[in-house]
Amino acid sequence: MTQTPSDIARTVLATESSALTRLADELPVAFDDVITLLLHINGRIIVSGMGKSGHVAGKIAATLASTGAPAQVVHPGEASHGDLGMITTEDVVILISNSGETRELADMIAHCARFAIPMIAMTRRAESTLARSADHVLLMPDAPEACAIGMAPTTSTTMAMALGDALAVALMQKRGFDRENFLAFHPGGTLGAQLLRVSAVMHRGEELPVVAPDTPMGETLVVMSQKGFGVAALVEDGKLIGVITDGDLRRNLEGLMTRTAGAVATRNPRSVSPDALLTEALGVMNAGKISSLFAVEDDGTLVGLVHIHDALRAGVA
């Protein structure tokens, strides 16, 4: 019976999924020792592999570096032509080879042995040259590749990638790497935007549309127009006690110009802490169908204003 492309895809995914389950069930006994080693190095984590394993090495190094563990990829071929000098005695080297017999890794193995640089092998063959040369071996299950001829690196690279993720996440948790640390390494793009604080984008000082309770509405309208947020903060002794929005103006059209800001304002308005996530502020604005939100300290002191456009410009949506 001829398999459809979907049938083939399901077989591939099932094969790789089964291998990952085995990897979790048979987690290398050296894993804890490897984490202890990586937690206490003074240098970097050097990751290397050849071919598809080289691409996996790149991803592992990038994940480690972006989660607080300084890491770098060194290509085996370039290492043999001078880049071994990048690897110091302060570093730890992770070498990836499914077979454990990748010839191009020989010079890196010899360099680690010569200078007593700790070496971690990621392979599926315990008796391979790489495994026998390493200080620690992260042994992967001898699971079949997912391709029809059983030769293209598929299952093996998926396991190596997942094992690299496991190392990175374990190191994150042991280091106490939190959302603030993550933001420091991901200031751009959607990831960084999700971790931005209100204080990072809010308007402050002279930009704020502030009026006192006894400010005539004529003057209040001028302030609202000049500041351009469509809202004014009613402030007394530095504390936010109310807001005036377009809605408040519509509800008080009759005799509006004879009133004061305090008589028109909505009391006990919604507000947000300057330390709150920008995503939280956007949620408050969306829930209340408002376009601006004032930021106040715990004691009610007004410190800023965030507009929905500020969130959108920052990439929060």
C-alpha positions as CSV (number, residue, x, y, z in Angstrom):
1,M,0.0,0.0,0.0
2,T,1.4,3.4,-1.0
3,Q,1.9,5.8,1.8
4,T,0.6,9.3,1.5
5,P,2.8,12.2,2.5
6,S,0.8,12.6,5.6
7,D,1.3,8.9,6.5
8,I,5.1,9.4,6.1
9,A,5.0,12.5,8.2
10,R,3.1,10.7,11.0
11,T,5.7,7.9,10.9
12,V,8.6,10.3,11.2
13,L,7.0,12.2,14.1
14,A,6.1,9.0,15.9
15,T,9.6,7.7,15.4
16,E,11.3,10.8,16.8
17,S,8.7,11.1,19.6
18,S,9.4,7.6,20.7
19,A,13.1,8.3,20.7
20,L,12.6,11.4,22.9
21,T,10.6,9.3,25.3
22,R,13.4,6.8,25.5
23,L,15.9,9.7,26.0
24,A,13.8,11.0,28.9
25,D,13.4,7.5,30.4
26,E,17.1,6.7,30.0
27,L,18.5,10.2,30.8
28,P,22.3,9.9,30.9
29,V,23.6,9.2,34.4
30,A,26.2,11.9,33.8
31,F,23.6,14.6,33.4
32,D,23.7,15.9,37.0
33,D,27.5,15.9,37.0
34,V,27.6,17.9,33.7
35,I,25.3,20.5,35.1
36,T,27.5,20.8,38.2
37,L,30.5,21.3,36.0
38,L,28.9,23.9,33.8
39,L,27.6,25.8,36.8
40,H,31.1,26.3,38.1
41,I,33.2,27.1,35.1
42,N,35.0,30.5,34.8
43,G,35.0,30.5,31.0
44,R,32.6,29.6,28.2
45,I,30.8,26.5,27.0
46,I,32.3,25.6,23.6
47,V,30.0,23.5,21.5
48,S,31.1,21.8,18.3
49,G,30.0,19.1,15.8
50,M,30.3,18.4,12.1
51,G,27.6,18.4,9.4
52,K,24.1,18.3,10.9
53,S,25.6,17.9,14.4
54,G,27.3,21.3,13.7
55,H,24.0,22.9,13.1
56,V,22.7,21.4,16.3
57,A,25.8,22.7,18.1
58,G,24.9,26.2,16.8
59,K,21.4,26.0,18.2
60,I,22.5,24.6,21.6
61,A,25.2,27.4,21.9
62,A,22.6,30.0,21.0
63,T,20.1,28.8,23.5
64,L,22.7,28.6,26.3
65,A,24.0,32.1,25.5
66,S,20.5,33.6,25.5
67,T,19.7,32.0,28.8
68,G,22.7,33.2,30.8
69,A,25.3,30.6,30.1
70,P,28.1,32.1,27.9
71,A,28.6,29.8,25.0
72,Q,30.2,29.8,21.6
73,V,30.4,27.5,18.5
74,V,33.8,26.5,17.2
75,H,33.7,24.7,13.8
76,P,35.9,21.6,13.8
77,G,37.4,22.4,10.4
78,E,38.3,25.9,11.5
79,A,39.6,24.6,14.8
80,S,42.2,22.6,13.0
81,H,43.4,25.8,11.2
82,G,43.9,28.1,14.2
83,D,40.6,28.4,16.0
84,L,41.7,25.9,18.7
85,G,43.2,29.1,20.2
86,M,39.7,30.2,21.0
87,I,39.4,27.3,23.5
88,T,41.0,28.1,26.9
89,T,41.6,26.1,30.0
90,E,38.8,28.1,31.6
91,D,36.3,26.6,29.2
92,V,34.3,23.4,28.9
93,V,33.9,21.7,25.5
94,I,30.8,19.8,24.3
95,L,31.4,17.7,21.2
96,I,28.5,16.2,19.4
97,S,28.8,13.1,17.1
98,N,26.1,10.5,16.7
99,S,28.7,7.8,15.8
100,G,31.4,9.2,18.1
101,E,33.9,8.6,15.3
102,T,33.7,11.9,13.4
103,R,37.3,12.4,12.1
104,E,37.1,16.2,12.0
105,L,36.8,16.2,15.8
106,A,40.1,14.5,16.4
107,D,42.1,17.8,16.7
108,M,39.7,19.2,19.2
109,I,39.7,16.0,21.3
110,A,43.5,16.1,21.3
111,H,43.6,19.8,22.2
112,C,41.3,19.1,25.2
113,A,43.4,16.2,26.4
114,R,46.7,18.2,26.0
115,F,45.5,21.2,28.0
116,A,43.2,19.3,30.5
117,I,40.1,21.1,29.2
118,P,37.0,19.3,30.5
119,M,35.2,17.6,27.6
120,I,31.6,16.4,27.4
121,A,30.6,13.9,24.6
122,M,27.1,13.8,23.2
123,T,26.9,10.5,21.3
124,R,24.9,7.2,21.0
125,R,28.0,5.0,21.1
126,A,29.5,4.4,24.5
127,E,32.6,2.6,23.1
128,S,33.4,5.2,20.5
129,T,36.6,7.2,20.4
130,L,34.7,10.4,21.4
131,A,33.0,8.7,24.4
132,R,36.3,7.1,25.6
133,S,38.1,10.4,25.4
134,A,35.5,12.5,27.2
135,D,35.3,13.4,30.9
136,H,31.6,13.0,30.8
137,V,29.4,11.2,28.4
138,L,25.8,12.2,27.6
139,L,24.8,8.9,26.0
140,M,21.8,9.0,23.8
141,P,19.6,5.9,23.0
142,D,20.5,3.9,19.9
143,A,17.2,4.8,18.2
144,P,16.6,4.4,14.5
145,E,16.7,7.4,12.2
146,A,13.3,8.5,10.9
147,C,14.1,8.4,7.2
148,A,13.2,5.4,5.0
149,I,16.9,4.4,4.4
150,G,17.8,4.9,8.1
151,M,20.8,7.1,7.3
152,A,19.8,10.7,7.1
153,P,20.4,12.4,10.5
154,T,16.8,12.9,11.8
155,T,16.1,11.1,15.1
156,S,19.7,11.5,16.2
157,T,19.8,15.3,15.7
158,T,16.4,15.7,17.3
159,M,17.6,13.9,20.4
160,A,20.8,16.0,20.5
161,M,18.8,19.2,20.2
162,A,16.4,18.2,22.9
163,L,19.3,17.2,25.2
164,G,20.9,20.6,24.6
165,D,17.6,22.2,25.6
166,A,17.5,20.1,28.7
167,L,21.0,21.4,29.6
168,A,20.0,25.0,29.0
169,V,16.8,24.8,31.0
170,A,18.4,23.0,33.9
171,L,21.2,25.6,34.1
172,M,18.6,28.4,33.9
173,Q,16.7,27.0,36.9
174,K,19.8,26.3,38.9
175,R,21.1,29.8,38.3
176,G,17.7,31.4,39.2
177,F,17.6,32.9,35.7
178,D,14.3,34.8,35.7
179,R,12.2,37.0,33.3
180,E,14.2,40.1,34.1
181,N,17.4,38.3,33.1
182,F,15.7,37.0,30.0
183,L,14.7,40.5,28.9
184,A,18.3,41.6,29.3
185,F,19.3,39.1,26.6
186,H,16.2,39.6,24.4
187,P,15.6,43.4,24.2
188,G,14.2,43.2,20.7
189,G,11.4,41.4,19.0
190,T,8.3,39.9,20.4
191,L,10.1,38.1,23.3
192,G,11.5,41.3,24.6
193,A,8.2,43.1,24.2
194,Q,6.4,40.6,26.4
195,L,8.8,41.4,29.2
196,L,8.8,45.2,29.0
197,R,7.7,47.2,32.1
198,V,5.4,50.1,32.0
199,S,8.2,52.3,33.2
200,A,10.2,51.6,30.0
201,V,7.7,53.4,27.7
202,M,5.5,55.6,29.9
203,H,5.4,59.4,29.6
204,R,6.6,61.5,32.5
205,G,7.0,64.9,34.0
206,E,6.0,67.8,31.7
207,E,4.4,65.4,29.2
208,L,1.6,64.5,31.7
209,P,-1.8,66.2,31.4
210,V,-2.2,67.2,35.1
211,V,-4.9,69.5,36.6
212,A,-6.0,70.3,40.1
213,P,-9.5,69.8,41.4
214,D,-10.2,73.5,41.3
215,T,-8.9,74.0,37.8
216,P,-11.7,75.6,35.6
217,M,-12.8,73.3,32.8
218,G,-11.7,75.8,30.2
219,E,-8.1,75.5,31.3
220,T,-8.6,71.7,31.6
221,L,-9.6,71.4,28.0
222,V,-6.5,73.4,27.0
223,V,-4.3,71.0,28.9
224,M,-6.0,68.0,27.4
225,S,-5.6,69.4,23.9
226,Q,-2.0,70.4,24.4
227,K,-0.8,67.1,25.8
228,G,-2.7,65.1,23.2
229,F,-3.7,62.0,25.1
230,G,-7.5,62.7,25.3
231,V,-7.4,62.5,29.1
232,A,-6.4,64.5,32.1
233,A,-5.2,63.4,35.5
234,L,-6.9,65.0,38.6
235,V,-4.0,65.4,41.1
236,E,-4.0,66.6,44.7
237,D,-0.8,66.6,46.7
238,G,0.9,64.6,44.0
239,K,-1.7,61.8,44.2
240,L,-3.9,60.7,41.4
241,I,-7.5,61.1,42.7
242,G,-9.4,61.1,39.4
243,V,-9.4,61.3,35.6
244,I,-11.2,63.3,33.0
245,T,-11.9,61.5,29.7
246,D,-13.9,62.3,26.6
247,G,-16.7,60.3,28.1
248,D,-16.7,62.6,31.2
249,L,-16.9,65.6,28.9
250,R,-19.9,64.2,27.0
251,R,-21.7,63.4,30.2
252,N,-21.2,66.9,31.5
253,L,-21.8,69.0,28.3
254,E,-24.5,71.1,29.9
255,G,-22.8,73.9,31.8
256,L,-19.4,72.3,31.3
257,M,-17.5,75.6,31.1
258,T,-18.9,76.7,34.4
259,R,-17.5,73.7,36.3
260,T,-14.2,72.7,37.7
261,A,-12.1,69.7,36.9
262,G,-13.0,68.2,40.3
263,A,-16.7,68.4,39.6
264,V,-16.4,66.6,36.2
265,A,-13.7,64.0,36.9
266,T,-14.3,60.3,37.5
267,R,-12.9,59.3,40.9
268,N,-10.9,56.2,41.9
269,P,-9.8,55.6,38.3
270,R,-8.0,52.5,37.0
271,S,-4.3,52.8,37.2
272,V,-1.2,50.6,37.0
273,S,2.2,50.3,38.7
274,P,5.2,51.5,36.8
275,D,6.7,48.1,37.5
276,A,3.9,46.2,35.9
277,L,4.4,44.4,32.7
278,L,3.3,46.4,29.6
279,T,1.2,43.4,28.6
280,E,-0.7,43.8,31.9
281,A,-1.3,47.5,31.2
282,L,-2.6,46.7,27.7
283,G,-4.9,44.1,29.2
284,V,-6.4,46.7,31.6
285,M,-6.9,49.1,28.8
286,N,-8.5,46.6,26.5
287,A,-10.8,45.3,29.3
288,G,-11.9,48.9,30.2
289,K,-12.1,50.0,26.6
290,I,-9.8,52.9,27.3
291,S,-6.7,54.2,25.4
292,S,-4.6,55.6,28.3
293,L,-3.7,54.4,31.7
294,F,-1.9,56.4,34.5
295,A,0.9,54.8,36.4
296,V,1.1,55.4,40.1
297,E,3.3,54.3,43.0
298,D,2.0,52.2,45.8
299,D,1.0,55.3,47.8
300,G,-1.0,56.7,44.8
301,T,1.7,59.2,43.6
302,L,1.3,59.8,39.9
303,V,4.5,59.0,38.0
304,G,3.5,58.4,34.4
305,L,1.0,57.7,31.7
306,V,1.0,54.8,29.2
307,H,-1.0,55.1,26.0
308,I,-2.2,52.1,24.0
309,H,-0.1,53.4,21.1
310,D,3.0,53.1,23.3
311,A,2.3,49.4,23.8
312,L,1.7,48.8,20.1
313,R,4.9,50.6,19.1
314,A,6.8,48.4,21.5
315,G,5.4,45.3,19.8
316,V,2.9,44.4,22.5
317,A,-0.4,43.5,21.0
